[in-house]
Amino acid sequence: MSHEYMGVTDIANVTEALIASLVQNQLVERSRLLSTVLDYTGLVEPGSKSVGIPRGSDLSAAAKSEGTPGNVSHFTYAADALLLSSHQYVAVDIEDIAKLQSKVPLLQDLTDRMGNALGDALDTLINTQLLLCSASTPDHIIQYNDATNEDIEVVDLVNAKKLLEIQKVDKADRFMVICPTQEANMLKIDTFVEADKYGGREALLNGEIGRVYGFKVIVSNVNETDKDSLFYHKSHCAVAKQQEIKFESQRNILNISDIVMASYLAGAKVLDAGKRGVLIEVTP
């Protein structure tokens, strides 16, 4: 019986799969918006360029009069098309000398950083759709009550909550996303309950700092530049991934280095014409 050796080539696929898993975990840990929206990844079929998310028309009850036939309601379905068009990647070319002389575990460090970068990209993709709140009556894009400094106040929370109530949005799974600048203002609101005071062992979402008026409050720097605040139900936006995190590596012989890359293919789409979300923005 011959003596067989196990070399690097024999474990290359497993190694890359493990690294892809690590990057995927880092992406989930980094993303603060992914868990606040609907995930339709399960609807993605091979060869698809988009996912059609069904949306039914409203129905109304009618009073039945004795001896008089009732009317049949007309019900139709439309579809919100979620395009699978966001192909994001991170690639790094690591020279052998850098790996050999580095005092930090380069591959582990890059794995973390790749996951962070892809997580930020995914949040940006989702946020772009979350911002597409309806501008038709009643307008779901409003300004802060305090136009002087545009700090979030109780009246802003009440106004956002009222607009969602008008749309009969489910009271469960409501979220509020604020930037770090607005976090300090949120902490001043008496009715705000900080996450460390919930009690019990309730699992927190990434970035969740507390709750107020039925909203789980998430802090994200995705809107830090303009101080916008978002209020929405989980069904306000959907996301789908056609390709989960894929990790690849290739030897660059001429450069005496290894090119490593992580990527994913996904899409996001605002639903129900933006009526399940409210955007409070700074005064134009």
WOFENMO-V919794 format. One record per residue. N is the residue number from 1. RES is the residue in one letter. PSI is psi in whole degrees, 0 to 359 (none if undefined). BURIAL is # if it has 16 or more other ideal C-beta (glycine too) atoms within 10 Angstrom, else .. Layout:
BEGIN
N	RES	PSI	BURIAL
N	RES	PSI	BURIAL
END
This chain:
BEGIN
1	M	128	.
2	S	156	.
3	H	118	.
4	E	139	.
5	Y	145	.
6	M	121	.
7	G	184	.
8	V	323	.
9	T	333	.
10	D	338	.
11	I	6	.
12	A	314	.
13	N	319	.
14	V	318	.
15	T	315	.
16	E	323	.
17	A	320	.
18	L	317	.
19	I	319	#
20	A	321	#
21	S	319	.
22	L	318	#
23	V	319	#
24	Q	315	#
25	N	319	.
26	Q	323	#
27	L	314	#
28	V	320	.
29	E	326	.
30	R	318	#
31	S	132	#
32	R	350	#
33	L	340	#
34	L	319	#
35	S	357	#
36	T	0	#
37	V	170	#
38	L	141	#
39	D	113	.
40	Y	27	#
41	T	326	.
42	G	344	.
43	L	353	.
44	V	127	#
45	E	155	.
46	P	133	.
47	G	356	.
48	S	144	.
49	K	349	.
50	S	169	#
51	V	126	#
52	G	117	.
53	I	112	#
54	P	143	.
55	R	117	.
56	G	152	.
57	S	164	.
58	D	151	.
59	L	147	.
60	S	142	.
61	A	151	.
62	A	151	.
63	A	134	.
64	K	123	.
65	S	141	.
66	E	131	.
67	G	4	.
68	T	124	.
69	P	145	.
70	G	168	.
71	N	145	.
72	V	129	.
73	S	145	.
74	H	121	.
75	F	133	.
76	T	159	.
77	Y	138	.
78	A	179	.
79	A	135	.
80	D	123	#
81	A	117	.
82	L	109	#
83	L	132	.
84	L	74	#
85	S	1	.
86	S	98	#
87	H	104	.
88	Q	145	#
89	Y	161	.
90	V	129	#
91	A	140	.
92	V	139	.
93	D	110	.
94	I	116	#
95	E	147	.
96	D	320	.
97	I	326	.
98	A	318	.
99	K	319	.
100	L	327	.
101	Q	0	.
102	S	140	.
103	K	6	.
104	V	151	.
105	P	95	.
106	L	313	.
107	L	318	#
108	Q	318	.
109	D	317	.
110	L	324	#
111	T	313	#
112	D	315	#
113	R	325	.
114	M	315	#
115	G	320	#
116	N	315	#
117	A	317	#
118	L	326	#
119	G	319	#
120	D	320	#
121	A	320	#
122	L	319	#
123	D	321	#
124	T	318	.
125	L	312	#
126	I	317	#
127	N	323	#
128	T	322	.
129	Q	324	#
130	L	327	#
131	L	345	#
132	L	57	#
133	C	155	#
134	S	139	#
135	A	4	.
136	S	164	.
137	T	130	.
138	P	138	.
139	D	128	.
140	H	10	#
141	I	108	#
142	I	169	#
143	Q	162	.
144	Y	147	#
145	N	320	#
146	D	98	.
147	A	350	.
148	T	304	.
149	N	353	.
150	E	40	#
151	D	140	#
152	I	138	#
153	E	174	#
154	V	319	.
155	V	327	.
156	D	319	#
157	L	317	#
158	V	317	.
159	N	318	#
160	A	317	#
161	K	319	#
162	K	317	.
163	L	323	#
164	L	325	#
165	E	321	.
166	I	325	.
167	Q	3	.
168	K	38	.
169	V	137	#
170	D	139	.
171	K	337	.
172	A	157	.
173	D	44	#
174	R	141	#
175	F	154	#
176	M	124	#
177	V	122	#
178	I	161	#
179	C	163	#
180	P	329	.
181	T	323	#
182	Q	345	#
183	E	318	.
184	A	322	.
185	N	324	#
186	M	322	#
187	L	343	.
188	K	347	.
189	I	126	#
190	D	323	.
191	T	358	.
192	F	129	#
193	V	116	.
194	E	148	.
195	A	325	.
196	D	1	.
197	K	10	.
198	Y	319	.
199	G	159	.
200	G	197	.
201	R	44	.
202	E	132	.
203	A	133	.
204	L	151	.
205	L	157	#
206	N	123	#
207	G	359	#
208	E	126	#
209	I	348	#
210	G	192	#
211	R	150	#
212	V	135	#
213	Y	34	#
214	G	359	.
215	F	136	#
216	K	124	#
217	V	120	#
218	I	133	#
219	V	126	#
220	S	142	#
221	N	12	.
222	V	335	#
223	N	25	#
224	E	325	.
225	T	318	.
226	D	5	.
227	K	19	#
228	D	151	#
229	S	139	#
230	L	138	#
231	F	128	#
232	Y	162	#
233	H	156	#
234	K	330	#
235	S	6	#
236	H	333	#
237	C	150	#
238	A	151	#
239	V	151	#
240	A	141	#
241	K	121	#
242	Q	331	#
243	Q	118	.
244	E	178	.
245	I	126	#
246	K	126	#
247	F	133	#
248	E	151	.
249	S	150	.
250	Q	138	.
251	R	129	.
252	N	89	.
253	I	315	.
254	L	331	.
255	N	358	.
256	I	58	.
257	S	174	#
258	D	130	#
259	I	123	.
260	V	141	#
261	M	142	.
262	A	140	#
263	S	163	#
264	Y	162	#
265	L	122	#
266	A	181	#
267	G	160	#
268	A	154	#
269	K	129	#
270	V	144	#
271	L	163	#
272	D	39	#
273	A	24	.
274	G	14	#
275	K	356	#
276	R	15	#
277	G	158	#
278	V	132	#
279	L	122	#
280	I	116	#
281	E	166	#
282	V	158	.
283	T	127	.
284	P	none	.
END
